[in-house]
Amino acid sequence: MSIEVTYDKRLRAVPADRDAYAAMVGGLRADLARLDAQGAGDPSEVVRLLRRVGFGLVVLGEYGEAVSHLERALLLAESPAALTAVRINLADAHRYAGDLDRAEPLYLEALAIAPPDMRDFALQHLAKHRIDQHRLDEAESLLREALELRRAKEDPELIASTEQALAHCRRHTENPG
């Protein structure tokens, strides 16, 4: 059993093992319910759990429920890092569901407030959105900036992720539609 996330041909997060991943999300939901029942829990812990459940639901393709959890997380988030991460996850939920118009301002807000160490994430997610909008020149420019930041971080996994997104963008440029 695996609770890993992999990426499909559109670079969307999908579970490597759907049943195991769904069980993990169910456990997180139970943790959140317990925290809610206790009341007045640490807001940052509530946001962390809401975000994990929300992202988990995005991965499982349960976008409506994901949006509910992530909108709640957005109301409770306080730090720029938490606000950035939740906005990106919420935008992804809308984008995956095909609602590009609702995703757009969330990606732009995330980029505008992203702390320096999160700017690469905001750029890459906005770039994937631009790919879905067929705004491929913009997507490539955003991905090049993200790649530069990730190379400075010297994180091989992040660099590989951005290089994969750039290759995906180039394939769309060469074969539109």
NORMO-V707040 format. One line per field, one symbol per residue. ss: DSSP state (A for helix, B for strand, O for the rest). phi: phi as a letter, one per 30 degrees, with the letter a starting at -180 (. if undefined). Layout:
ss = ???
phi = ???
//
This chain:
ss = OOOOBBBOOOOOBBBOOAAAAAAAAAAAAAAAAAAAAAOOOOAAAAAAAAAAAAAAAAAOOOAAAAAAAAAAAAAAOOOAAAAAAAAAAAAAAAAAOOOAAAAAAAAAAAAAAOOAAAAAAAAAAAAAAAAAOOOAAAAAAAAAAAAAAAAAAOOAAAAAAAAAAAAAAAAAAAOOO
phi = .bcdcbbddcicdbddbedddddddeddddddddddddihddeddddededddededdddicdddeeedddddddcdbdedddddddddddeeddddjcddddeddddddddcededceddddddddddddddicdddeddddddddddddddhceddddddddddddddddddbdj
//
